[in-house]
Amino acid sequence: LECRLSRLSLNSAPAFIAISYTWEVALPLVSVTLNGHEFSIRENLHSALRQFNTSAPGAYFWVDAICIDQTCVPERNTQVPLMKDIYSTASRGWVWLGDGTHRTRTLVSMLYDIKYLQEAQDPQHDMDLIGYLDPLLHSLENEKEEWILLLLRPWFNRTWIL
């Protein structure tokens, strides 16, 4: 994986995606190329960047483990209070919950279905929605254990996650 780090002002930065993930310090380090030099990141961040780069090739990403020099305490102390502004300024925020399985893909598909139902609240289509909702609710019930496993992933245990 090859990355490029650029120093930009939040006020003049191009559209970027802020990545939210867990550090997972127990996971092994993986080397990436950053501005032509070897740089170590955790395996889960490597997986996230691989997946997200495939989903949005050429996009700018903001990732704390790369964008903040973690070995420099003064820089961390300056940057961490800016994270609210960074996430607020991002054009999108993407969450990495970890590598998926065919089961988690089913759950994500259900979330898109729920979003569709929310957006499609139109009295003219109520009968269509009722016909769509019944199988969705049945699927949600069948996947109850998978939902629990998904919601027990470390990302949901972070202090600022509601």
C-alpha positions as CSV (number, residue, x, y, z in Angstrom):
1,L,0.0,0.0,0.0
2,E,1.4,3.4,-1.0
3,C,0.3,6.6,0.6
4,R,1.1,10.2,0.3
5,L,1.0,12.6,3.2
6,S,0.4,16.3,2.5
7,R,0.4,19.2,5.0
8,L,-2.8,21.2,4.4
9,S,-4.8,23.8,6.3
10,L,-8.3,22.9,7.3
11,N,-9.5,26.2,5.8
12,S,-8.2,25.4,2.3
13,A,-8.1,21.6,2.3
14,P,-9.7,19.8,-0.6
15,A,-12.7,17.5,0.2
16,F,-11.5,14.7,2.4
17,I,-12.8,11.6,4.2
18,A,-12.1,11.3,7.9
19,I,-11.6,7.7,8.9
20,S,-12.9,6.5,12.3
21,Y,-11.5,3.2,13.5
22,T,-10.0,1.5,16.6
23,W,-6.2,1.3,17.1
24,E,-6.3,-2.3,18.1
25,V,-2.8,-2.2,19.6
26,A,-2.7,-6.0,20.0
27,L,-2.7,-6.4,16.3
28,P,0.6,-6.7,14.4
29,L,2.2,-3.7,12.6
30,V,2.2,-3.7,8.8
31,S,4.5,-1.6,6.6
32,V,3.2,0.8,4.1
33,T,5.0,3.3,1.9
34,L,4.4,6.9,3.0
35,N,6.0,9.6,0.8
36,G,8.5,7.0,-0.4
37,H,9.5,5.8,3.1
38,E,8.5,2.8,5.1
39,F,5.9,3.6,7.8
40,S,4.2,1.2,10.2
41,I,0.5,1.0,10.9
42,R,-1.7,-1.5,12.6
43,E,-3.1,-4.4,10.5
44,N,-6.7,-3.2,10.9
45,L,-5.9,0.3,9.6
46,H,-4.1,-1.3,6.7
47,S,-7.2,-3.3,5.9
48,A,-9.4,-0.1,6.2
49,L,-7.1,1.9,3.9
50,R,-7.0,-0.9,1.3
51,Q,-10.8,-1.2,1.3
52,F,-11.5,2.5,1.3
53,N,-9.0,3.2,-1.4
54,T,-10.8,0.7,-3.5
55,S,-14.1,2.4,-2.7
56,A,-12.9,5.9,-3.4
57,P,-9.7,5.8,-5.5
58,G,-7.8,9.1,-5.5
59,A,-9.7,10.4,-2.5
60,Y,-8.0,12.3,0.3
61,F,-8.2,10.6,3.7
62,W,-7.5,11.9,7.2
63,V,-6.3,9.2,9.6
64,D,-5.0,10.2,13.0
65,A,-2.3,7.5,13.1
66,I,-0.8,8.9,10.0
67,C,-1.7,12.6,10.0
68,I,-0.6,13.2,13.6
69,D,3.0,12.3,14.6
70,Q,2.3,9.9,17.4
71,T,5.8,10.1,18.6
72,C,5.7,13.8,19.2
73,V,3.7,14.7,22.4
74,P,3.5,18.5,21.6
75,E,2.0,17.7,18.2
76,R,-0.5,15.2,19.7
77,N,-1.4,17.8,22.3
78,T,-2.0,20.4,19.6
79,Q,-3.8,18.1,17.1
80,V,-6.2,16.1,19.4
81,P,-8.3,19.2,20.3
82,L,-8.7,19.9,16.6
83,M,-10.2,16.5,15.9
84,K,-13.8,17.8,16.3
85,D,-13.1,20.4,13.7
86,I,-11.4,17.9,11.4
87,Y,-14.3,15.5,11.5
88,S,-16.8,18.4,11.1
89,T,-14.9,19.7,8.1
90,A,-14.6,16.4,6.4
91,S,-16.9,15.9,3.4
92,R,-17.6,12.4,4.7
93,G,-16.8,10.4,7.8
94,W,-16.3,6.7,7.2
95,V,-16.2,4.1,10.0
96,W,-14.1,1.0,9.9
97,L,-15.5,-1.8,12.1
98,G,-13.1,-4.4,10.9
99,D,-13.0,-6.9,8.1
100,G,-16.5,-8.1,7.0
101,T,-17.9,-11.5,6.4
102,H,-20.8,-12.6,4.2
103,R,-23.0,-12.1,7.4
104,T,-21.9,-8.5,8.1
105,R,-22.5,-7.7,4.4
106,T,-26.0,-8.9,4.9
107,L,-26.4,-6.6,7.9
108,V,-25.0,-3.6,6.0
109,S,-27.4,-4.4,3.2
110,M,-30.3,-4.3,5.7
111,L,-29.1,-0.9,6.9
112,Y,-29.4,0.4,3.3
113,D,-32.8,-1.1,3.1
114,I,-33.8,0.7,6.3
115,K,-32.4,4.0,4.9
116,Y,-34.4,3.4,1.8
117,L,-37.6,2.9,3.8
118,Q,-36.9,6.1,5.8
119,E,-36.4,8.1,2.6
120,A,-39.4,6.6,0.8
121,Q,-42.0,7.7,3.3
122,D,-44.6,8.8,0.7
123,P,-48.3,8.1,1.2
124,Q,-48.6,7.0,-2.4
125,H,-46.2,4.2,-1.8
126,D,-47.4,2.9,1.6
127,M,-48.6,-0.4,0.2
128,D,-45.2,-1.0,-1.5
129,L,-43.4,-0.2,1.8
130,I,-45.6,-2.6,3.8
131,G,-44.8,-5.3,1.4
132,Y,-41.1,-4.4,1.6
133,L,-41.1,-4.0,5.4
134,D,-42.4,-7.5,6.4
135,P,-39.5,-9.5,4.9
136,L,-37.0,-6.9,6.2
137,L,-38.3,-7.3,9.8
138,H,-38.2,-11.0,9.4
139,S,-34.6,-10.8,8.3
140,L,-33.7,-8.5,11.1
141,E,-35.1,-11.1,13.6
142,N,-33.2,-13.9,11.9
143,E,-29.9,-12.0,12.1
144,K,-30.3,-11.0,15.8
145,E,-27.1,-12.8,16.9
146,E,-25.1,-11.2,14.1
147,W,-26.3,-7.8,15.1
148,I,-25.1,-8.4,18.6
149,L,-21.7,-9.6,17.4
150,L,-21.5,-6.5,15.1
151,L,-22.4,-4.1,18.0
152,L,-19.9,-5.8,20.2
153,R,-17.0,-4.8,17.9
154,P,-14.4,-2.6,19.7
155,W,-15.4,0.6,17.7
156,F,-18.7,0.7,19.6
157,N,-17.0,0.7,23.0
158,R,-15.2,4.0,22.4
159,T,-16.1,6.8,24.8
160,W,-17.5,9.2,22.2
161,I,-19.5,6.7,20.2
162,L,-23.3,7.1,21.0
